[in-house]
Amino acid sequence: MTGTIVPLDHAVPEALTTPALFEATAAAAPDQPAVAMGATTLTYAELNSEANRLARRLVAHGVGPERLVALAMPRSIEFVVAMLAVHKAGGAYVPVDPDYPEERRRHMLDSASAHCLLCLPGQDVSGAPVVMSVALAAGSPEPNLTDRDRLGPLLPGHPAYVIFTSGSTGKPKGVVVTHRGIPNLAADYVRRQQLRPDSRLLAFASPSFDAAVAEFWPMWAAGGCLVLAPASDLIPGEPLARLVRDQGITHVTLPPSALAPLEEAGGLPAGLTLLVAGEACPAPVAQRWAPDRVMINAYGPTETTVAVTASEPLTGDGTPPIGRAISGVQTYVLDDQLRAVSEGELYAAGPGLARGYLRRPAATAERFLPNPFGAPGERMYRTGDRVRVGADGQLVFVGRVDEQLKVRGHRIEPGEVEAALLAVDGVAQAVVTAHENRLVAYVVGAVSTEELLPPLRKQLPSYLVPDVVVSLPSLPVSPNGKVDRAALPAPETERAASGRLPQTPMEILLAELFAEVLGVSSVGVEDSFFEIGGHSLLATRLVSRIRESLRIRLRVQAFFDAPSVAQLAQVLDGALT
């Protein structure tokens, strides 16, 4: 590396593929850092060469346009190389989080019918005819692939990635997104976030979610550096705040719910560009964080290329809008007769629209409709979100028109969780809702919470496991015989502690703090924080309360390693002696 940041003079390519976008930057600024993680940094030339080398191996194994490649890898530079290599070979990648329960990973791999699976050396995975390990080679420069090197020409309409969403029928659906919308997204975000070659953007989103696409490609279009970190450093609170400061991060995208723990940890640097997305942004959050930094509120479902709308920089006044359509996207606010209204359901159209759901034509036809406002053959996506047009023309999110939930930044189809609940012996009926940003399950049947949660954790990722389980003798129904969700009782904060009660002074104090943060009356000393409604955001809050009460330095990772009152009491007693 030369250490000199070279200004880019090329525009973001339009109507091209992602390899063309990346290769344009690599040609303009080969020595600038493209991706960094810990002590490892790859320049654009180095990352381009690594990806070219792997892409040629993929082509030799039959990867090309319309072929899917599973990436069963944790966030890492190797993942980035693999993703870029799949695109250069002409294929589409399917991220499969290795931390997901085995049953979910198997379903995703079976549904994708991936031609090839990539993993890190030493990983024990299967699920595709060809399994290849990815390791950085650092060999001689490898030239870019052209269509002559691929099995067929790579076109903007070919699939770029498949992201699995929560499924309303009980199984996650794969969304097929093409290359066409990525340059549009990149061009808009480069302008909107003022991304530059000296920008350093933190990759906060899991690669298994499409939000990662909006971190990778705009940064690379601008010629800046994408900064990766292990999941333990991305926990909202002290670890994330420290990472942002130490790595000189200039841009980050976070769900609004991640900001409260950051405030407790000293906040984020003034001047940082903060994009919030993934869930509704409350007015108090904008009031707190918009001053002293550029804060943008973005919105978009997985069925589009990440974003549909984005706001201009928020002022902190009033309800934060989700903004206007980003570059290349058309939005419509319509009633149930598809007439334009000032408040109604939001529809999206344009090149960023997904192709549809993988091998599910009926589900695709239900959500991707003919666009009466576009050219013949064009489609629009029915988002299921209700919005209103503000006085300034920006859109304001109102809520859902269907039963889909948003909990802590995750889009959740209740049907998927309900199907998992009904698969547990003893559960006769199940309904899943959200209450105060917690996922709540109402069940009818002869089964206890202790019996219910273990099988769910084996089947569902952690964000789909209910935080609270309410047992009912029967579910309330409306006059038409359907479950009356409005009549479901609010979950009580009372919770019977399991196992023995706290005995030592340390256990008593920790049990009180656990209960306070979880919003319950008591906890048992053997109860794991994460099995009784806790999650990473609450964990950072709990660690802050422990520090305040004991005047002791406690790392968040230490709590993850000892998540029960009894375990943590032993750790803290040892530290104080």
C-alpha positions in Angstrom: 0.0 0.0 0.0 1.2 3.5 -0.7 -0.8 5.1 2.1 -2.1 7.8 -0.2 -5.8 8.1 -0.8 -6.4 8.5 -4.5 -9.5 10.5 -5.6 -11.7 8.5 -8.0 -12.8 10.1 -11.2 -15.1 7.3 -12.5 -18.8 7.4 -12.1 -20.7 4.5 -10.6 -21.6 2.2 -13.6 -25.3 2.1 -14.4 -27.1 -1.0 -15.8 -24.0 -3.1 -15.3 -23.0 -6.0 -13.1 -21.3 -6.0 -9.8 -18.0 -7.3 -11.2 -17.9 -4.3 -13.5 -18.6 -1.9 -10.6 -15.8 -3.4 -8.4 -13.3 -3.7 -11.2 -13.7 0.0 -12.2 -12.7 1.0 -8.7 -9.8 -1.6 -8.6 -8.5 -0.1 -11.9 -8.8 3.5 -10.6 -7.3 3.0 -7.2 -5.6 -0.4 -6.9 -3.5 0.4 -3.9 -6.2 1.8 -1.7 -7.6 -0.4 1.2 -10.8 -2.2 0.1 -11.5 -4.4 3.2 -10.0 -4.7 6.6 -10.5 -7.1 9.6 -8.1 -7.0 12.6 -4.6 -7.0 11.4 -5.4 -8.0 7.8 -6.1 -5.5 5.1 -6.5 -6.1 1.4 -6.2 -3.4 -1.2 -8.5 -3.2 -4.2 -5.9 -4.9 -6.4 -5.3 -7.7 -3.8 -9.0 -8.3 -3.2 -9.7 -8.3 -6.9 -6.9 -10.8 -7.6 -8.0 -13.1 -4.8 -11.6 -13.1 -6.1 -10.4 -13.7 -9.7 -8.4 -16.7 -8.6 -11.3 -18.3 -6.7 -13.7 -17.4 -9.5 -11.7 -19.4 -12.0 -11.9 -22.4 -9.6 -15.7 -21.9 -9.4 -16.1 -21.8 -13.2 -14.0 -25.0 -13.5 -16.6 -26.6 -11.1 -19.5 -25.5 -13.3 -20.6 -22.3 -11.6 -22.0 -19.8 -14.0 -25.1 -17.6 -14.6 -28.3 -18.9 -12.9 -26.2 -21.2 -10.7 -26.4 -20.8 -6.9 -23.4 -21.0 -4.5 -24.0 -21.4 -0.8 -21.6 -19.4 1.5 -21.7 -21.2 4.8 -19.1 -18.9 6.4 -18.9 -16.4 9.2 -18.2 -12.8 8.6 -14.6 -12.6 7.4 -12.4 -11.4 4.6 -12.7 -14.9 3.2 -16.5 -14.4 3.0 -16.0 -11.2 1.1 -13.6 -12.9 -1.3 -16.1 -15.7 -1.9 -19.0 -13.4 -2.5 -17.1 -11.4 -5.0 -15.7 -14.5 -6.7 -19.2 -16.0 -7.1 -20.3 -12.8 -8.9 -17.2 -12.8 -11.1 -17.9 -16.4 -12.1 -21.4 -15.4 -13.0 -23.3 -17.1 -10.2 -25.4 -16.0 -7.3 -24.5 -16.5 -3.6 -26.7 -17.8 -0.9 -25.5 -16.8 2.6 -26.1 -19.6 5.1 -25.1 -18.5 8.6 -23.2 -21.3 10.2 -24.6 -20.3 13.6 -28.2 -21.0 12.5 -29.8 -24.2 13.9 -28.9 -27.3 11.8 -32.6 -27.8 10.7 -32.8 -24.2 9.3 -29.5 -24.5 7.5 -30.6 -27.8 6.0 -33.9 -26.3 4.8 -32.1 -23.4 3.2 -29.5 -25.6 1.4 -32.3 -28.0 0.3 -34.4 -25.1 -1.0 -31.5 -23.5 -2.8 -30.2 -26.7 -4.4 -26.9 -25.0 -4.5 -24.5 -26.2 -7.1 -21.5 -25.6 -4.9 -20.9 -24.7 -1.2 -18.0 -22.6 0.1 -16.6 -22.7 3.6 -13.5 -21.9 5.7 -10.8 -24.6 5.9 -11.6 -27.1 8.7 -15.4 -26.3 8.7 -17.6 -29.4 8.9 -20.4 -28.7 6.4 -22.2 -30.4 3.7 -25.3 -29.8 1.6 -24.0 -29.4 -2.0 -22.5 -31.6 -4.7 -19.2 -29.6 -4.5 -17.8 -28.3 -1.2 -14.7 -26.0 -1.5 -12.7 -24.3 1.3 -11.7 -20.7 0.9 -8.3 -19.4 2.0 -6.4 -16.3 1.1 -3.7 -17.2 -1.4 -1.7 -14.0 -1.9 -0.3 -15.3 -5.1 0.6 -13.4 -8.3 -1.9 -11.0 -9.7 -4.8 -12.8 -11.4 -6.5 -11.0 -14.4 -10.3 -10.2 -14.5 -12.6 -12.7 -15.9 -14.6 -11.9 -19.1 -17.6 -13.5 -20.6 -15.2 -15.7 -22.7 -13.9 -17.1 -19.4 -17.4 -17.8 -18.0 -19.8 -20.5 -19.0 -22.0 -17.9 -20.5 -22.4 -14.1 -20.6 -23.1 -12.4 -17.3 -26.1 -9.9 -17.7 -27.6 -7.4 -15.3 -30.8 -9.5 -15.2 -29.0 -12.6 -13.8 -29.3 -13.4 -10.1 -26.7 -11.8 -7.8 -27.9 -13.2 -4.4 -30.6 -15.2 -2.7 -31.6 -14.1 0.8 -34.0 -16.2 2.9 -36.7 -14.3 4.8 -39.0 -15.5 7.5 -41.9 -17.5 5.9 -45.6 -16.9 6.5 -46.3 -20.5 5.7 -43.8 -21.8 8.3 -40.8 -22.1 6.1 -38.4 -19.3 5.1 -38.6 -18.1 1.5 -35.6 -17.4 -0.7 -35.7 -14.0 -2.4 -33.9 -13.9 -5.8 -32.3 -10.4 -6.4 -30.5 -9.6 -9.6 -27.5 -7.4 -10.4 -29.7 -4.7 -11.9 -30.5 -2.8 -8.8 -27.1 -2.8 -7.1 -25.4 0.0 -9.1 -28.6 2.1 -8.6 -28.3 1.5 -4.8 -24.6 2.2 -4.8 -24.9 5.5 -6.7 -27.7 6.8 -4.5 -25.9 5.8 -1.2 -22.6 7.3 -2.4 -24.3 10.6 -2.9 -26.6 10.5 0.1 -24.0 9.5 2.6 -21.2 11.5 0.9 -19.0 8.4 0.7 -15.4 9.1 -0.4 -12.1 7.2 -0.9 -11.0 8.1 2.7 -14.3 6.8 4.2 -14.3 3.8 6.5 -17.6 2.0 6.8 -18.3 -0.5 9.5 -20.0 -3.7 8.2 -22.5 -4.2 11.1 -25.1 -6.3 9.4 -24.8 -10.1 9.3 -24.0 -11.3 5.7 -27.1 -13.4 6.0 -29.2 -10.2 5.7 -29.5 -8.1 2.7 -28.5 -5.0 4.6 -24.9 -6.2 4.1 -25.3 -5.5 0.4 -25.9 -1.8 1.2 -22.7 -1.8 3.2 -20.4 -3.5 0.6 -21.3 -2.0 -2.7 -21.7 1.7 -2.1 -18.4 1.6 -0.1 -16.6 -0.1 -3.0 -18.2 2.2 -5.6 -16.7 5.2 -3.6 -13.3 3.5 -3.3 -13.4 3.5 0.5 -12.6 0.8 3.0 -15.1 -1.7 4.4 -14.2 -2.6 8.0 -15.2 -6.1 9.3 -15.2 -7.3 12.9 -16.1 -10.4 14.8 -19.6 -10.6 16.1 -18.4 -10.1 19.7 -17.0 -6.7 18.8 -20.3 -5.6 17.2 -22.5 -6.0 20.4 -24.3 -2.6 20.8 -22.8 -0.9 23.8 -19.2 -0.6 24.9 -17.7 -3.2 22.4 -19.3 -1.4 19.4 -18.6 2.1 20.6 -14.9 1.2 21.2 -14.7 -0.4 17.8 -16.0 2.7 16.1 -13.5 4.9 17.8 -10.5 2.6 17.5 -11.1 1.9 13.8 -11.8 5.5 12.8 -15.2 4.6 11.4 -16.8 7.4 9.5 -20.1 5.6 8.4 -22.3 3.0 10.0 -25.8 1.6 9.5 -27.6 0.5 12.7 -31.1 -0.5 13.8 -32.6 2.3 16.0 -32.8 -0.1 18.9 -29.0 -0.5 19.0 -28.5 3.2 19.8 -29.7 3.1 23.5 -26.9 0.8 24.6 -24.4 2.9 22.7 -25.5 6.0 24.6 -24.8 4.2 27.8 -21.3 3.4 26.5 -20.5 7.0 25.6 -22.3 7.4 22.3 -20.8 7.8 18.8 -18.4 10.4 17.6 -19.8 13.7 16.4 -19.5 14.0 12.6 -20.2 10.4 12.0 -22.7 9.6 9.3 -25.4 7.3 10.9 -27.9 5.5 8.7 -30.7 3.8 10.6 -32.8 1.1 9.1 -34.5 -2.3 9.8 -37.2 -1.0 12.0 -39.3 2.2 12.7 -37.2 5.0 14.1 -38.9 6.7 17.1 -38.9 10.4 17.3 -36.9 10.5 20.6 -34.1 8.5 18.9 -33.9 11.1 16.1 -34.0 14.0 18.6 -31.1 12.4 20.5 -28.8 11.4 17.6 -29.5 13.7 14.7 -27.7 16.7 16.2 -23.9 16.8 15.6 -24.0 14.1 12.9 -25.6 13.2 9.6 -28.5 10.9 10.4 -30.5 9.2 7.6 -33.5 7.0 7.9 -33.8 4.3 5.2 -36.5 1.8 4.5 -36.7 -1.3 2.3 -37.9 -4.9 2.2 -35.7 -7.9 1.2 -37.8 -8.2 -2.0 -36.1 -5.1 -3.3 -32.4 -4.4 -3.6 -32.2 -3.4 0.1 -33.6 0.1 0.1 -36.7 1.6 -1.4 -36.7 5.0 0.2 -34.3 7.1 2.3 -34.7 10.4 4.0 -32.6 13.5 3.7 -30.5 14.2 6.9 -32.9 14.2 9.8 -33.3 17.4 11.9 -34.6 15.6 15.0 -38.0 17.4 14.8 -41.2 15.4 14.6 -41.7 11.9 13.4 -38.6 10.8 11.3 -39.8 10.2 7.7 -38.6 7.3 5.7 -38.0 9.7 2.8 -38.4 9.5 -0.9 -37.6 6.8 -3.4 -33.9 6.2 -3.9 -32.3 6.4 -7.4 -33.9 4.2 -10.0 -36.9 3.2 -7.8 -40.6 4.2 -8.2 -42.9 4.2 -5.2 -46.7 4.4 -5.1 -49.1 4.9 -2.1 -52.3 3.1 -3.0 -55.6 2.0 -1.6 -57.0 -1.5 -2.0 -58.3 -0.5 -5.5 -54.8 0.6 -6.5 -55.8 4.3 -6.5 -53.3 6.9 -5.4 -54.0 8.2 -1.9 -52.2 10.3 0.7 -52.2 7.4 3.2 -52.2 3.7 2.1 -50.1 0.7 1.3 -46.7 1.3 -0.2 -45.8 -0.4 -3.5 -42.3 -0.3 -5.1 -41.2 -0.7 -8.7 -38.1 -0.3 -10.8 -34.8 -2.1 -11.5 -34.2 -2.9 -7.8 -37.2 -5.2 -7.7 -36.4 -8.8 -6.9 -37.1 -11.5 -9.5 -39.3 -13.2 -7.0 -39.3 -16.1 -4.5 -37.0 -19.0 -5.4 -39.1 -21.8 -7.0 -42.3 -20.4 -5.4 -44.3 -19.0 -8.3 -47.6 -18.8 -6.4 -46.0 -16.7 -3.6 -44.3 -14.6 -6.2 -47.5 -13.9 -8.0 -49.2 -12.9 -4.8 -46.7 -10.1 -3.9 -45.3 -9.1 -7.3 -48.1 -7.6 -9.3 -48.4 -6.1 -12.7 -47.6 -2.4 -12.5 -50.5 -0.4 -14.0 -48.4 2.7 -13.9 -45.4 1.3 -15.8 -44.6 -0.1 -19.2 -46.2 -3.4 -20.3 -44.6 -6.3 -18.5 -43.3 -4.3 -15.6 -44.2 -5.3 -12.0 -44.5 -3.7 -8.6 -44.0 -5.2 -5.2 -46.7 -5.0 -2.5 -44.8 -4.2 0.7 -47.6 -4.7 3.2 -46.5 -1.4 4.9 -48.8 1.5 5.4 -47.4 4.9 4.9 -48.6 8.5 4.6 -47.3 11.3 2.4 -46.0 14.1 4.6 -46.4 17.8 4.0 -42.9 18.0 2.5 -43.5 15.0 0.2 -41.5 12.6 2.2 -43.1 9.3 3.3 -43.8 8.5 6.9 -44.1 4.9 8.1 -47.5 4.2 9.8 -47.5 0.4 10.4 -48.2 -3.0 8.8 -51.3 -3.8 6.8 -50.8 -7.5 7.4 -49.5 -9.6 10.3 -45.8 -9.3 9.7 -43.8 -8.2 12.7 -40.7 -6.1 13.2 -38.9 -6.9 16.4 -35.4 -5.5 17.2 -34.8 -4.8 13.5 -35.8 -8.3 12.3 -38.6 -8.9 9.9 -40.6 -11.8 11.3 -43.5 -13.8 9.8 -45.5 -15.0 12.8 -46.5 -18.1 10.8 -42.9 -19.4 10.8 -42.7 -19.2 14.6 -46.2 -20.6 15.0 -45.4 -23.6 12.8 -42.4 -24.3 15.0 -44.5 -24.0 18.1 -47.2 -26.4 16.8 -44.5 -29.0 16.0 -43.8 -29.3 19.7 -45.6 -32.2 21.4 -48.4 -30.9 23.7 -49.0 -27.6 21.8 -52.6 -27.5 20.4 -52.7 -23.9 19.3 -50.2 -21.1 19.0 -50.3 -17.4 18.1 -47.2 -15.1 17.9 -47.3 -11.3 18.3 -45.0 -8.5 19.3 -45.3 -6.5 22.5 -42.9 -3.6 23.5 -40.2 -4.9 21.0 -40.4 -8.4 22.4 -41.6 -11.5 20.6 -44.5 -13.1 22.5 -46.0 -16.5 22.0 -49.5 -17.5 23.2 -49.9 -21.2 23.4 -52.7 -23.6 24.3 -51.7 -27.1 25.5 -50.1 -29.2 28.1 -46.5 -28.0 27.8 -44.4 -25.7 30.0 -42.0 -23.0 28.9 -39.1 -25.1 30.0 -40.3 -27.9 27.7 -41.1 -25.5 24.8 -38.0 -23.4 24.3 -35.3 -26.1 23.8 -36.8 -27.6 20.6 -37.4 -24.1 19.3 -33.8 -23.2 19.7 -32.8 -26.3 17.7 -35.0 -25.2 14.8 -35.1 -21.4 14.8 -32.4 -18.7 14.8 -32.3 -16.8 18.1 -34.3 -13.8 16.8 -37.2 -16.0 16.1 -37.3 -17.7 19.5 -40.1 -16.0 21.6 -38.9 -13.8 24.4 -42.1 -14.5 26.4 -44.4 -17.5 26.4 -48.0 -17.0 27.7 -50.0 -20.2 28.4 -53.8 -19.8 27.8 -56.7 -22.2 28.3 -58.0 -21.1 24.9 -57.4 -18.4 22.3 -59.9 -15.5 22.1 -61.9 -15.5 18.8 -63.9 -12.9 17.0 -67.5 -13.4 15.9 -66.3 -14.7 12.5 -64.4 -17.5 14.3 -60.9 -16.1 13.7 -58.3 -15.5 16.4 -58.9 -12.1 17.9 -55.4 -10.8 18.3 -56.5 -7.6 19.8 -58.1 -9.5 22.7 -54.9 -11.4 23.6 -53.9 -10.4 27.1 -50.7 -8.3 27.5 -47.9 -10.5 28.7 -47.4 -10.2 32.5 -44.0 -9.3 33.8 -44.4 -11.8 36.6 -42.3 -14.9 36.1 -41.7 -17.8 38.4 -38.0 -18.4 39.0 -36.8 -21.9 38.2 -34.3 -23.9 40.2 -32.8 -22.7 43.5 -33.1 -19.1 44.7 -30.1 -16.8 45.2 -28.2 -17.3 48.4 -24.9 -15.3 48.5 -24.9 -11.5 48.6 -23.5 -11.5 45.0 -26.2 -13.9 43.8 -28.9 -11.8 45.4 -27.7 -8.6 43.8 -27.2 -10.1 40.4 -30.7 -11.8 40.5 -32.2 -8.4 41.2 -30.4 -6.8 38.3 -31.3 -9.6 36.0 -35.0 -9.3 36.9 -34.9 -5.5 36.6 -33.4 -5.5 33.1 -35.7 -8.4 31.9 -38.8 -6.8 33.4 -39.7 -9.8 35.5 -40.3 -10.3 39.2 -37.6 -12.8 39.8 -35.1 -15.2 38.2 -33.5 -18.4 39.3 -29.7 -18.5 39.7 -29.4 -21.3 37.1 -31.5 -19.5 34.5 -29.5 -18.5 31.4 -30.2 -14.8 30.6 -30.7 -15.7 27.0 -33.2 -18.5 27.7 -35.6 -16.3 29.8 -36.1 -13.4 27.3 -32.6 -11.8 27.2 -30.9 -10.7 24.0 -27.7 -8.8 23.1 -29.2 -5.3 23.5 -30.5 -6.2 27.0 -27.2 -7.9 27.8 -25.3 -4.6 27.2 -27.8 -2.8 29.4 -27.4 -5.4 32.2 -23.6 -5.2 32.0 -23.8 -1.4 32.4 -26.1 -1.8 35.5 -23.6 -4.3 37.0 -20.7 -1.9 36.5 -22.7 0.9 38.2 -23.7 -1.3 41.1 -20.4 -3.0 41.8 -17.9 -0.4 40.5 -16.2 -3.1 38.6 -15.0 -3.4 35.0 -16.9 -6.2 33.3 -16.5 -7.1 29.7 -19.7 -7.9 27.7 -18.0 -11.0 26.4 -17.4 -12.3 29.9 -21.2 -12.1 30.5 -21.8 -14.1 27.3 -19.5 -16.7 28.6 -21.3 -16.8 32.0 -24.9 -15.9 31.3 -26.6 -17.2 34.5 -26.6 -15.6 38.0 -24.7 -18.5 39.4 -22.0 -18.5 36.7 -21.5 -14.7 36.8 -21.4 -14.6 40.6 -18.5 -17.0 40.5 -16.7 -14.8 37.9 -17.3 -11.6 39.9 -16.5 -13.1 43.3 -13.2 -14.2 41.8 -12.5 -10.8 40.4 -13.2 -9.1 43.7 -11.0 -11.4 45.9 
